[in-house]
């Protein structure tokens, strides 16, 4: 069953960013790009059809050198050209990693384009 993109239910602002990531589940690995992110979610662009019933790991590094490993699940998928955009709910394991991730987002929300929670 294909899940479709649901209406915007954002409750927090999202940081618009273009950042490569590695998507891992089971014994599979794919590449994608982060389009935007928040403390608990990612918007991912990927050329592969990814299954919903999997536990995912997402590995990415910000331009400033902060490397992140997140765990999560896909919530929705929408076609975009020859690829797909996915919405993922994430959590960052480890207190220090979560703290660094949160600090990075808060710092950059002040300095970059923000996708407001009240807008699409």
N, C-alpha and C positions, 0 to 999 in steps of 0.2 A: 504494500500500500504506500503510495507516494504522499508524503505530507506536503502541503502547499504553504506558501508564505502567508502568515496571518497578519492581521492589522497591527500597526505599530502599537506596541504595549510598553515602550521604553519608560522606565521610571527614573533613570539617571542619564546624564549627558554621556555621549560617546565621543571618544577622541578619533578623529579621522587620521588614518595613517596608512602608508603602503609599506608592508613589511613581509618578506618571505617567511614561510613556515613549513615545517615537516609535520605531516598528519600520519599518525601511527595507530593501527587497530589490528587486533589478532596478529597475524604475521605479515600484514600489508603495510606499505609505506607509500605516501604520495606527497607531492609538493603542491603548495597553494600560496595565496597571498592574503594577508589580513587587510581588509578595507577599513574597518573601524573596530574599536574595542571599548569596553568599560571594565569595571572591577570584576564583573561576573559574566561577561559575554564577549564573543567575537563575531564579526561578520567576515566570512571566508569566501574567497573566489578560488574555485578549483575546477579543472577540466574533467575530473573523474566523477562518476556517480558513486556516492558514498552511502553505505547502509545506515539506517537509523538505529538498529538494535545492537549497537556496539559500544564498548567503552573505549574512548579515544584518549590519546596523548597528543598534545600539540607542543612542538619545540620551535621557539623563535628567539631572535636577538634583536634588540632595538639598535638604531644607529649609534647610540652612545655606548654600546658594548654590553648592556644588561641582557644576560641570557635567561630565558624563562622556560620552564617546563610546566605545562598545565594539564590537568585531567578534565574530561568533560563528555558531553553528549550533544548530538545534533538535534535541533528542535524543528527546523524547517529547511526547505530547499526550494529555490526558484531558478528557472533557466535564465541565462543571460548570454546571448550570442551562442557560441559553440561550447560554453561551459556552464557552470552553476554557481549560484551564491547560496551559502549556507549560514544559518544562524546557529551558534553553539553556546551552550551554557558551560562555564568553566569554573574550576577552583584551582588555586595555586597551593600545592603542598608545601609545608614548611613555613614557620613563622617569619623568618628573615626574608625568604623569597617573596612571600605575600606583602610584607612591609615595603620592600624595594619596588615591587610592581605597583602598589598603591601610591607610593611617593612619585614614581615616574608619571603615572597618569595624572595625578593632581597637579604636578609641576607643569606638565605639557598642556593641560586643559586651559591654563592661563595664557599660553603662548601660541597655540595652534588653532586651526579651524575646529569648532566643536559642533557636533550634531545634537542640537537641543532635544531634550526629552519630550518637549511638547510638539515637535515637528517631525515629519517623515524623514 
